[in-house]
Amino acid sequence: QGQLVESGGGSVQPGESLRLACAASGFSLDNYAVGWFRQAPGKEREGVAHISMSDDRTYYAESVKGRFTISRDNAKNTVYLQMNSLKPEDTGVYYCAAEEGMSIVQGPDYWGQGTQVTVFS
């Protein structure tokens, strides 16, 4: 019965910020890796950022380094993605996913439904 639910998407001007949240229910994320992925129209899904819920190890795609920050709140069973200095190329549907026993999500056990992020050009 485990689920992931994303929230926080919206439409912003370039240079503005959004914070996405990925909340897990029905299971604890404590032994999982959680990753954010995005898919823009006409493009393949790409990994954006990942975090280990146990040791705080992180991964960022080169395109978002220095602009995005992934963080965790184990007490809230939630992972966040702070997105600053947003660019039009950041537009897409953002999904979170979780995989047990990993530092980076490769074969997710759970996927969220996605949240739309639009950065105007």
Solvent accessible surface area in square Angstrom, and as a share of the most:
residue,aa,sasa,rsa
1,Q,210,0.94
2,G,17,0.17
3,Q,107,0.48
4,L,6,0.03
5,V,74,0.43
6,E,6,0.03
7,S,60,0.39
8,G,38,0.36
9,G,31,0.30
10,G,27,0.26
11,S,68,0.44
12,V,16,0.09
13,Q,98,0.43
14,P,63,0.40
15,G,52,0.50
16,E,83,0.37
17,S,53,0.34
18,L,29,0.14
19,R,143,0.52
20,L,0,0.00
21,A,22,0.17
22,C,0,0.00
23,A,45,0.35
24,A,11,0.08
25,S,57,0.37
26,G,68,0.65
27,F,35,0.15
28,S,62,0.40
29,L,0,0.00
30,D,61,0.32
31,N,106,0.54
32,Y,23,0.09
33,A,0,0.00
34,V,0,0.00
35,G,0,0.00
36,W,0,0.00
37,F,21,0.09
38,R,14,0.05
39,Q,77,0.34
40,A,19,0.15
41,P,119,0.75
42,G,93,0.89
43,K,129,0.55
44,E,151,0.68
45,R,127,0.46
46,E,73,0.33
47,G,23,0.22
48,V,1,0.00
49,A,0,0.00
50,H,5,0.02
51,I,1,0.00
52,S,4,0.03
53,M,2,0.01
54,S,81,0.52
55,D,71,0.37
56,D,78,0.40
57,R,163,0.59
58,T,66,0.39
59,Y,91,0.35
60,Y,44,0.17
61,A,13,0.10
62,E,136,0.61
63,S,62,0.40
64,V,0,0.00
65,K,111,0.47
66,G,88,0.85
67,R,32,0.12
68,F,6,0.02
69,T,72,0.42
70,I,6,0.03
71,S,47,0.31
72,R,75,0.27
73,D,43,0.22
74,N,49,0.25
75,A,105,0.82
76,K,134,0.57
77,N,30,0.15
78,T,10,0.06
79,V,0,0.00
80,Y,31,0.12
81,L,0,0.00
82,Q,57,0.26
83,M,0,0.00
84,N,60,0.31
85,S,58,0.37
86,L,2,0.01
87,K,82,0.35
88,P,49,0.31
89,E,105,0.47
90,D,0,0.00
91,T,32,0.19
92,G,1,0.01
93,V,43,0.24
94,Y,0,0.00
95,Y,55,0.21
96,C,0,0.00
97,A,0,0.00
98,A,0,0.00
99,E,24,0.11
100,E,100,0.45
101,G,63,0.61
102,M,68,0.31
103,S,46,0.30
104,I,74,0.37
105,V,7,0.04
106,Q,140,0.62
107,G,42,0.40
108,P,40,0.25
109,D,78,0.41
110,Y,57,0.22
111,W,92,0.32
112,G,10,0.10
113,Q,109,0.49
114,G,13,0.12
115,T,18,0.11
116,Q,88,0.39
117,V,0,0.00
118,T,37,0.21
119,V,6,0.03
120,F,93,0.39
121,S,133,0.86
